[in-house]
Amino acid sequence: MHYFLRDPLENSLYGIDLDPRAVQIAAAALWLKAKQTCPDAEPARLNLVASNLRLGSLDDDDPALVELRREVERETGIPSKLTDTIVHALQGADHLGSLLKIDTAVDEAIRKHEAAFGRVADPVQGRLFGETPPAQQRLTLDRDAARANILERLEGFLAGHSSGDDLGLRLRGEQLAAGVRFVRLIREGTYNLVVGNPPYQGTSKMEEARYVSSNYRLGKADLYAAFLQRGSELLAERGLMSLLTMRSWMFIQQYLGIRTWIQTNFDLRSIGDFAIGAFDEVANDLLSVSAVVIRKATPSSQPGVSLLPSPPDDRSYDRERTSRKRSATLCHVGLHSFHTQKFNLIQSCPMVHWWPDSFVEEYCKVQKVGDAFKARSGAQTSDDVRFLRVP
């Protein structure tokens, strides 16, 4: 039992958070749960990383960083410029967390320094008979293998210097060591299951708004939408992603891009449409949430399952609303099945999962107001003097 408990903690569970306190709480919870299940459990490590690496505040000529680069190159052969590239690529982790994409930067640096890692830009043709000349015996590796080799060398160096006498070198080394663990945790196409409750924050006023906009074009309107896109990138084929997000992405025009992208390229298996009143702690109608389970696979012909514990027109506002919603959820009130393909039949592809197939078909047949009458402007009084008693 001891072995089976250690295995998931050391090799199957990984977590990232911006706040180191959240990481500490999660680590303590896992440790206590392990001890509760198996008092003799002694997991060697927990794969939890706080992404506030504080590398962004370092100057390139920081004495400890200069020393770190020199020692890394002397002991591992990793060029100092490549160490710099990794440090610079990690500087955005403080604000972006797992949204940060550093593979591209590191791969480009590897390409520039590939000779140092036994990799050639183009395969070299050897001789059919006899030995290949020594100059042509360099092993051609793919970039993923080269990156893994670099991280292993760097991690080995940092592990051996984490208790050095030089305080500055040790602190910088510990920061970079956390960065290396972070790099390992955000490898794309790695996870069979991605679970999260991403932040709900419009990106227009963010410090990293340009980065999010350029790297997450479909989800650039809000951080939770960017995490929908990022989570799908971290998944392995046929892996599952479950995120608790705002409900708005399923319906409004602003999220049409990411909505149609998910409907077209992924298998949407379930929707928990909890809307407003899902949490006791939020006593207002600002937080309207949903939980989705998405498989990284082509859309299935099998129907998905959704839950709408409160009717769409329920605008009740009282202290018992959350309790009613919780009870309805446990009793499977508002259980529906849906076909993702049906959403595409409706303009803007809103995810009206509670509409039965027969209603969708009927809706598609009838003439819409916009087809019969071309509206020139929205609803307005126009002649205020005539129609408004108090302007």
C-alpha positions in Angstrom: 0.0 0.0 0.0 2.9 2.3 0.7 4.2 1.9 -2.8 0.8 2.5 -4.5 0.3 5.7 -2.4 3.8 7.1 -3.3 3.4 6.5 -7.0 0.6 9.0 -7.8 2.1 11.6 -5.4 5.5 11.4 -7.0 4.7 10.6 -10.6 1.1 11.3 -11.4 0.0 14.6 -9.7 1.4 18.0 -10.8 0.3 21.5 -9.8 1.1 25.1 -10.6 -0.1 28.3 -8.9 1.1 31.9 -8.9 0.7 32.2 -5.1 3.4 30.2 -3.1 0.9 30.1 -0.2 -1.6 28.2 -2.3 1.2 25.7 -3.2 2.1 25.3 0.5 -1.5 24.7 1.4 -1.9 22.1 -1.4 1.3 20.4 -0.4 0.2 20.2 3.3 -3.2 18.8 2.2 -1.6 16.1 0.1 0.8 15.2 2.8 -1.9 15.0 5.5 -4.1 12.9 3.2 -1.2 10.5 2.5 -0.6 10.1 6.2 -4.3 9.6 6.9 -4.4 6.8 4.3 -1.1 5.3 5.0 0.7 6.5 8.2 4.1 5.1 6.9 4.0 7.0 3.6 7.1 9.0 3.0 6.8 10.5 -0.6 10.2 11.7 -1.8 8.7 14.7 -3.6 5.5 16.5 -4.4 5.4 18.0 -7.9 4.0 21.4 -7.0 5.6 24.7 -8.2 4.8 28.3 -7.4 5.6 30.2 -10.6 6.6 33.5 -8.9 10.2 32.7 -9.7 11.3 36.4 -9.2 13.7 36.0 -12.1 12.3 39.1 -13.8 14.0 41.4 -11.3 17.5 40.2 -12.1 19.8 42.3 -14.2 22.0 40.4 -16.7 25.1 41.6 -14.9 23.9 40.5 -11.5 27.1 39.1 -9.9 25.4 35.9 -8.7 23.8 35.3 -12.1 27.1 35.9 -13.9 28.7 33.3 -11.5 25.8 31.0 -12.1 26.2 31.1 -15.9 29.9 30.6 -15.7 29.6 27.6 -13.4 26.8 26.0 -15.5 28.9 26.3 -18.6 32.1 25.0 -16.9 30.4 22.0 -15.3 27.8 21.0 -17.9 28.9 22.5 -21.2 25.6 24.4 -21.5 26.6 27.8 -23.2 26.0 30.8 -21.0 23.8 32.3 -23.7 21.5 29.3 -23.5 21.2 29.7 -19.7 20.4 33.4 -20.3 17.7 32.4 -22.8 16.1 30.1 -20.2 16.3 32.8 -17.5 14.8 35.4 -19.8 12.1 33.1 -21.0 11.1 32.4 -17.4 10.8 36.0 -16.5 7.1 36.2 -17.4 6.2 33.3 -15.1 5.6 35.6 -12.2 2.5 37.0 -13.9 1.5 34.4 -16.5 2.0 31.1 -14.6 1.1 28.1 -16.8 0.0 30.4 -19.6 3.7 31.1 -20.3 5.1 29.4 -23.4 8.8 29.0 -23.2 9.3 26.0 -25.5 9.6 28.2 -28.6 12.3 30.4 -27.0 14.3 27.4 -25.7 14.0 25.5 -29.0 15.3 28.5 -30.9 18.2 28.8 -28.5 18.9 25.0 -29.0 18.9 25.5 -32.7 21.6 28.2 -32.4 23.7 26.1 -30.1 22.8 22.6 -31.4 26.4 21.7 -32.1 27.1 21.9 -28.4 24.6 19.1 -27.8 25.6 16.7 -30.5 22.9 17.7 -32.9 23.3 18.8 -36.5 20.8 21.0 -38.4 20.5 18.5 -41.3 21.0 14.7 -41.2 24.4 13.7 -42.6 24.5 10.8 -45.0 26.9 8.1 -43.8 28.7 5.5 -45.9 27.0 2.4 -47.0 30.2 0.4 -46.5 32.9 1.1 -44.0 32.9 3.5 -41.1 31.3 6.9 -41.2 34.0 9.6 -40.8 34.2 10.8 -37.1 33.1 14.3 -38.2 29.8 12.8 -39.4 29.2 10.6 -36.3 27.3 13.3 -34.3 23.9 12.0 -33.3 21.0 13.7 -34.7 18.4 14.3 -32.0 14.9 15.8 -32.2 14.4 19.1 -30.4 12.4 17.5 -27.5 15.3 15.2 -26.7 17.8 18.1 -26.8 15.6 20.1 -24.5 15.2 17.2 -22.1 19.0 16.7 -22.1 19.6 20.4 -21.3 17.1 20.4 -18.5 18.6 17.2 -17.0 22.1 18.8 -17.1 20.9 22.0 -15.6 18.8 20.3 -12.9 21.7 18.1 -11.9 24.0 21.1 -11.6 21.4 23.1 -9.5 20.8 20.1 -7.2 24.4 19.9 -6.4 24.7 23.6 -5.6 21.6 24.3 -3.6 23.6 24.4 -0.4 26.6 26.3 -1.6 28.5 28.8 0.5 27.8 31.7 -1.8 24.5 33.0 -0.6 23.8 34.9 -3.9 24.7 31.9 -6.1 22.6 29.6 -3.9 19.5 31.8 -4.0 19.7 32.4 -7.8 20.3 28.6 -8.2 17.2 27.8 -6.2 15.2 30.3 -8.3 16.4 28.7 -11.5 15.9 25.2 -10.1 12.2 26.1 -9.5 12.1 27.4 -13.1 13.4 24.1 -14.4 10.7 22.2 -12.5 8.2 24.7 -13.9 9.5 24.1 -17.5 9.0 20.3 -17.0 5.4 20.9 -15.7 4.2 22.9 -18.7 5.3 20.6 -21.5 2.5 20.5 -24.1 0.8 17.2 -25.0 1.8 15.6 -21.7 -1.2 15.2 -19.4 -4.0 12.7 -19.4 -6.1 15.0 -17.1 -6.0 18.8 -16.7 -8.2 20.2 -13.9 -8.4 23.9 -12.9 -10.3 26.8 -11.7 -8.6 29.6 -13.7 -8.9 33.3 -12.8 -11.8 35.3 -14.2 -10.1 38.5 -15.4 -10.5 40.6 -18.5 -7.2 41.0 -20.2 -7.5 44.5 -21.6 -5.9 46.1 -18.5 -3.4 43.4 -17.7 0.3 44.0 -17.7 0.8 41.0 -20.0 -2.2 41.8 -22.3 -0.1 41.9 -25.4 1.4 38.5 -24.6 -2.0 36.9 -24.0 -3.4 38.4 -27.2 -0.6 37.2 -29.4 -0.3 33.7 -27.9 -4.0 33.0 -27.1 -5.8 34.7 -29.9 -9.0 32.7 -29.5 -9.1 33.2 -25.7 -7.7 36.7 -25.5 -10.9 38.4 -24.1 -10.5 36.9 -20.6 -7.9 34.8 -18.7 -10.3 31.9 -18.2 -10.8 31.7 -21.9 -7.1 31.7 -22.5 -6.8 28.8 -20.0 -9.4 26.9 -22.0 -7.0 27.2 -25.0 -3.9 26.5 -22.9 -5.4 23.5 -21.2 -6.1 21.8 -24.5 -2.5 22.3 -25.5 -1.2 20.6 -22.3 -3.4 17.5 -23.0 -2.2 14.3 -24.5 -4.3 12.7 -27.2 -7.6 11.5 -25.8 -6.8 13.3 -22.5 -9.6 15.0 -20.5 -9.8 18.7 -19.4 -12.2 19.9 -16.7 -12.3 23.6 -16.0 -14.6 25.8 -13.8 -15.1 29.0 -15.8 -17.5 31.8 -16.3 -20.6 30.8 -18.3 -20.4 33.6 -20.8 -18.0 31.9 -23.3 -20.8 29.4 -24.2 -23.1 32.1 -25.5 -22.0 35.6 -26.3 -20.5 36.8 -29.6 -17.2 37.9 -28.0 -16.2 34.2 -27.5 -17.4 32.9 -30.8 -13.9 32.0 -31.9 -13.0 29.7 -29.0 -16.5 28.3 -28.8 -16.5 27.1 -32.4 -12.9 26.0 -32.2 -13.8 23.7 -29.2 -17.0 22.5 -30.8 -15.1 21.6 -34.1 -11.9 20.1 -32.8 -12.7 18.5 -29.4 -15.2 16.1 -27.9 -17.3 18.0 -25.4 -18.5 15.4 -23.0 -20.3 17.2 -20.2 -21.5 20.6 -19.1 -22.5 21.7 -15.6 -24.4 24.9 -16.2 -24.6 26.3 -12.7 -25.1 30.0 -13.6 -25.6 32.5 -10.8 -25.8 31.5 -7.1 -23.4 28.6 -7.4 -21.3 29.8 -4.4 -22.4 30.8 -0.9 -19.4 33.2 -0.7 -20.6 35.3 -3.6 -23.9 36.9 -2.8 -24.6 38.7 -6.1 -25.3 38.0 -9.7 -21.9 38.8 -11.1 -20.5 35.3 -11.0 -22.2 33.0 -13.4 -20.2 29.8 -13.8 -20.1 26.6 -15.7 -18.0 23.4 -15.5 -17.1 21.5 -18.6 -15.3 18.3 -19.4 -13.6 18.2 -22.8 -11.8 15.3 -24.4 -8.9 15.9 -26.8 -10.4 14.0 -29.7 -12.6 14.5 -32.7 -16.2 15.2 -31.8 -18.1 12.0 -30.9 -21.4 10.9 -32.4 -22.4 9.9 -28.8 -24.4 12.6 -27.1 -22.9 14.6 -24.2 -24.5 15.1 -20.9 -25.4 18.4 -19.3 -26.9 19.6 -16.0 -29.0 22.8 -15.6 -30.1 22.7 -11.9 -32.0 25.9 -12.2 -34.3 26.9 -15.2 -32.8 29.5 -17.6 -35.3 32.1 -16.5 -34.7 31.6 -12.8 -33.6 35.0 -11.4 -34.3 34.3 -7.8 -32.2 36.1 -5.2 -32.2 34.8 -1.7 -30.0 33.1 0.8 -31.4 29.6 0.0 -30.7 29.8 -3.7 -27.3 28.0 -3.4 -28.8 25.3 -1.3 -31.6 24.7 -3.8 -29.1 24.5 -6.6 -26.9 22.1 -4.7 -29.8 19.8 -3.9 -31.0 19.9 -7.5 -27.5 19.0 -8.7 -27.3 16.0 -6.4 -30.8 14.9 -7.5 -29.9 15.3 -11.2 -32.6 17.9 -11.8 -32.3 19.5 -15.2 -30.3 16.6 -16.7 -30.1 16.8 -20.5 -28.3 15.2 -23.4 -26.9 17.2 -26.4 -25.1 16.8 -29.7 -22.4 19.4 -30.3 -23.2 19.3 -34.0 -26.6 20.8 -33.3 -25.0 24.0 -31.9 -23.5 24.6 -35.4 -27.0 24.8 -36.9 -27.7 28.0 -34.9 -26.2 31.4 -35.8 -23.1 32.1 -33.6 -23.2 28.5 -32.3 -24.5 29.2 -28.8 -24.3 26.1 -26.5 -28.0 25.9 -25.7 -27.5 22.4 -24.4 -31.0 22.2 -22.8 -32.8 22.5 -26.2 -33.9 19.0 -27.4 -33.0 18.0 -30.9 -36.6 18.4 -32.1 -36.7 22.0 -30.9 -33.4 22.8 -32.6 -34.7 21.4 -35.9 -37.9 23.3 -35.6 -36.0 26.5 -34.8 -33.9 26.1 -37.9 -37.0 25.8 -40.1 -38.9 28.9 -39.0 -38.2 32.4 -40.4 -36.2 34.7 -38.1 -37.0 38.3 -37.4 -33.7 39.4 -38.9 -34.5 37.5 -42.1 -37.8 39.2 -42.6 -36.9 42.7 -41.4 -33.6 44.4 -41.6 -33.1 46.4 -38.4 -31.4 49.7 -39.0 -30.6 50.5 -35.3 -31.3 49.1 -31.8 -34.3 49.9 -29.6 -34.5 53.6 -28.8 -37.0 56.4 -28.3 -35.5 58.5 -31.1 -37.7 61.6 -30.5 -36.9 62.3 -26.8 -38.9 65.5 -26.6 -42.0 63.6 -27.7 -41.6 60.3 -25.9 -39.7 61.1 -22.7 -41.5 62.8 -19.9 -38.3 63.3 -17.9 -35.2 63.4 -20.2 
